[in-house]
Amino acid sequence: MNLSLGKILKGDRILWVVLVFLSLTSLLIVFSATGRLAYREAGGNTFYYLGRQLIFLMAGFGLIAFLVNVIPVKFYTYIAPLLLMITIGALLAAIAQYKLSSGKATPRSLDLGFLSFQPAELAKISLMMFVAKVLAKRQKSKEELKKAFYWVMGVSGFVCSIIFYGDISTAALIFLCIMILMLIARIPAKYLLMTVGIGLLLLTLVYFTADYLPASAGRVHTFKERIDDFIFGDDQAELGTTQADYAKLAIYQGGMLGKGPGRSEVSNYMEAAYNDFIFAIIIEEYGMVGGGAVALLYLILLYRGVVIVRRSNRTYPAFLTAGLVLLLVFQAIINMAVSVGVAPVTGQPMPWVSMGGTSMLFTAFSFGAILSVSYHNQRNKEVVEPPVMVDMPDEDEEL
């Protein structure tokens, strides 16, 4: 297998630049934000988690290169149903493992012994692949669009309801992105508005009935507590011991230009400084200027996603790209919003920046699929464009 750098870069080169800058940001911030974790879990070796993050970033780039060079876009349509079935099985297995194991704190993750991962990360990819396939196949008439809506809502509603049990924020994120993707696919707005209304009604019902539900009802109590903390204030806020309080302190201390690389102090007091609140640490060290630069990288990702979609001459690659880009960008926005205190705590990491293991590889899969679509768009353009004809002089004419 010949992995040519030139061939890889035939994908969207601006996206590759975005990935490189996000990777550098990730290494710098993870190194700064894992000091407390290193002393607690790695015997004080502050380079341990930096090396771990570097390994996963390199593995992620390798996966992206493999997808761009080897896997054709149409392959995703073939594996979408199978991958979705695997996702459902993994989600149910995680819940069963949580129920059967008294020591397991959350139904979010599935521990296979040799590997632990969050099935919801797999659900993001498999659902978008499946939804894009359904929408792409039913674009010829209003009746087909209506059938596509019912298919998408039936399958995604079932999967999101399973995710909802252990990870409400991820279920809501996937649901929102699917709604927007269906709007892009010309599903009638009245169906989407009705669905969004029902979704908001269900969330409201869960909020007001959470106190009457048993502890076995999943994350509904945590959902209500976080909404209450955001609206009415946290009971622990006066002690200054909440993650949200430390995040606000980090942003305040960072100011406009920040303290400088590696000079974060607040991260030593935060449990999730390297994950859910990593944007606050970015601002503490690099200021609002650095935080704005990171936000700009995700906006560039969104813009390049739009460009790739518009250049696609087939519906499935366009819908797949749109869905995956929406997931990545919205997840980043949620992480930023939580860090600066304009949204309730959700537990959503910043894609490709927060410290992660298998979640980093799932993110790499998304980037690989997007760049693969971009590469095939460019290749198709080269094939379709006619060769340039040059007028040759007659034999009697002087050259």
Salt bridges, closest charged atoms under 4 A:
ASP12 OD2 - ARG304 NE 2.86
GLU41 OE2 - ARG40 NE 3.51
GLU121 OE2 - LYS124 NZ 3.26
ASP167 OD1 - ARG108 NH2 3.51
ASP211 OD2 - LYS224 NZ 3.67
ASP228 OD2 - LYS224 NZ 2.85
GLU265 OE1 - LYS259 NZ 3.76
GLU271 OE2 - ARG36 NH2 2.77
GLU284 OE2 - LYS259 NZ 3.04
